[in-house]
Amino acid sequence: MLVRHAKHCEEFIAGDETMLRELLHPDKADVRVRCSLALATVRPGQRSRPHRLGTSEVCFIIEGQGIMHIDHEREDVQAGDLVYIPPQAVQYIENRGDAALRFLCIVDPAWRSADEEVL
């Protein structure tokens, strides 16, 4: 059985400048999953850097509100929203609220640095 609390996962600044905690990755735990799962945080007034992944990503907003940009589209997002990001799409998210914007990032297949390009 694998049980892990987010506060026990190291927090670091990702290449897109979000604060990230990698919760689950098949290369770093004895699990049989293809995807990786991370908890991202963007502080008020901040945004992630535009970037693209060679894989698909799903973001689930758990706290806060902001604007998600995918290629030439943009959409207001808030807690409870799910966003699908197709492979190779240019993406970034802005926090337009007064509190931290927190969201789960599910990447399938699992995130690898070689699959990400920060623009």
Stockholm file with secondary structure:
# STOCKHOLM 1.0

chainA/1-119         MLVRHAKHCEEFIAGDETMLRELLHPDKADVRVRCSLALATVRPGQRSRPHRLGTSEVCFIIEGQGIMHIDHEREDVQAGDLVYIPPQAVQYIENRGDAALRFLCIVDPAWRSADEEVL
#=GR chainA/1-119 SS CCCCCGGGSCEEECTTSCEEEEEECTTTSSCCCSCEEEEEEECTTCBCCCEEESSEEEEEEEECEEEEEETTEEEEEETTCEEEECTTCCEEEEECSSSCEEEEEEEESCCCGGGEEEC
#=GC SS_cons         CCCCCGGGSCEEECTTSCEEEEEECTTTSSCCCSCEEEEEEECTTCBCCCEEESSEEEEEEEECEEEEEETTEEEEEETTCEEEECTTCCEEEEECSSSCEEEEEEEESCCCGGGEEEC
//
